[in-house]
Amino acid sequence: MDYDPESGHRAAGHPAHEKDVTAIVSDDTSGQSVPGERGSGLLFRLRQMEAQMDRKLGIESEAINRKQEEDKKPVPWIEQLTMALLWASGTMNTSCFATGFLGAEFGLSLKQAILVTIFASILGGAVTGYCATFGAATGLRQISVSRYSFGWWPNKLIALLNSIQQMGWAAVSCITGGLALTAVSDGHVSLILGIVILAVVALAISFIGLNAILIYERYAWIIFFVIFMIIFGETGRFADNTSPPTATGATLSGAILSLLAIVYGSSASWCTMVSDYYVHYPANVSRVKVFLMTSLGIAIPTSIGMVAGCVVASALNTKPEWSDAYDQGLGYLIQTMLYPRGFAKFLLTLLVLSGINTNVISIYSAAISFQQLSRPFAQIPRFIWTIFCFLCILALALGGREQLNAYLQNFLSLLGYWCTSYAVILFQEHYIFRKGNFNNYDLDGWNDPERLPLGIGASVAFGLGIVSWVMGMDETWYIGPLAKTIGDYGGDVANEFTFVVTALTYVPARYLELKFFGR
């Protein structure tokens, strides 16, 4: 019997969810624990410890398992708002503010930078919003959802890329938050120590699990919304809205395309983990509601933070004291441009917390992705993976702390490239091959390689997408042959080229996979 997302019925023979601490020792094809089985050794004891913490503290001990419909509880409207508020807390931060400075550095005028930022945020948010619609309907985390397109083995690459992506994004937040903490302490707290503090606090929250994250993120955004409104109020009159762009002709076009890629990558990068936060919603929740709340919950807050950066960046040429402070670091700039000084320090202290918001989400999803790399990895408790991700984030942040803008320009662009391929493949699989109906998914086979596609079609399309990235990317360390043709410094067309190539190749490749292999 197939799983029906409308009725919430479970297929016959599917084992029930167990919480017995002696049971969590094996990994059968259904992805559930085998009741009554005993074990020994370090791994077994760690899983016992995790299960005990789950019972006492609510820590998720079986985070990647599919959430059955009968195990879900009704979600009141206030909690449904979390579909938007979660991302508002995760995006309205100092990282987005710093990204807003790139438009001016690329030679765009203020109007151009703002228009590109808003458009790209909406576009990237819509990509994530679409992927979000799979979480409640399937009860599966995002990387598990993509097994129905990429298959068992190729999807492991997706899990690895997602883990790297989330850790890199968290590292950006650690750097920007650390810069703010250094400034507010007048240099008494080093950037290294600031990065460590932010990472440790985020580790503590993400360690507990989904429930704690949803509660924290539901309200954290309010503080940062007020702060950014104050930034607009105190800096808006200094914005340079009259100076023309310093880039012209094809060079201007290239700059616009490159900024578009960076901002789009920032918003689209959530698409490979967004369903992680929707598995507790009923399967019959409106997919339109999920799409709109997620898309706008990402696009609007991202635009607020980045447009604030655009406004301040436009004033650097006419406010030399701001420019000098910016050379010292983002935190020093914020402290200089806001007044009075004591109030500026207070706001800067609060802004430090914005880095924690992103890190909480990223650490949690990265740990879940690592668990889906292999069956042995799934047996390693989530809290161990959480600590591992924390250590990796520290290494990335400390290594890139002196080159924040280069980090943003290169890393955020790369995020968009592969997320474009990922979203296109999921879209075509669902609407062309699954007829837009979740009854056509063997949801109980989510953890059984024999019941999943081989992933040949997705591998071909994704592989050709990689070629497209290389052809169209415009990074500080490499400019593709297509990108080189646009202006003096190139223009990033990797996302556009990747979209076309992936869309044109997945359908025939998947059709041939079904014809010759039948799954």
Secondary structure, DSSP 4 states (H G I P E B T S, - for coil): ---BTTTTBPPTTPPPP---TTTTT---TTS---TT----SHHHHHHHHHHHHHHHH---SSTTS---GGG-----HHHHTHHHHHHHHHHSSHHHHHHTTHHHHTT--HHHHHHHHHHHHHHHHHHHHHHHHHHHHH---HHHHTHHHH-TTHHHHHHHHHHHHHHHHHHHHHHHHHHHHHHHTTTSS-HHHHHHHHHHHHHHHHHH-HHHHHHHHHHHHHHHHHHHHHHHHHHGGG---SPPPS--HHHHHHHHHHHHHHHHHHHHGGGGTGGGGTTTS-TTS-HHHHHHHHHHHHHHHHHHHHHHHHHHHHTTTT-HHHHHHHHH-HHHHHHHHSSSHHHHHHHHHHHHHHHHHHHHHHHHHHHHHHHTS-HHHHHS-HHHHHHHHHHHHHHHHHHHTT-HHHHHHHHHHHHHHHHHHHHHHHHHIIIIISTT-GGGS-GGGTT-GGGS---HHHHHHHHHHHHHHHHH-B-SS-B-HHHHTSTTT----HHHHHHHHHHHHHHHHHHHHHHHH--
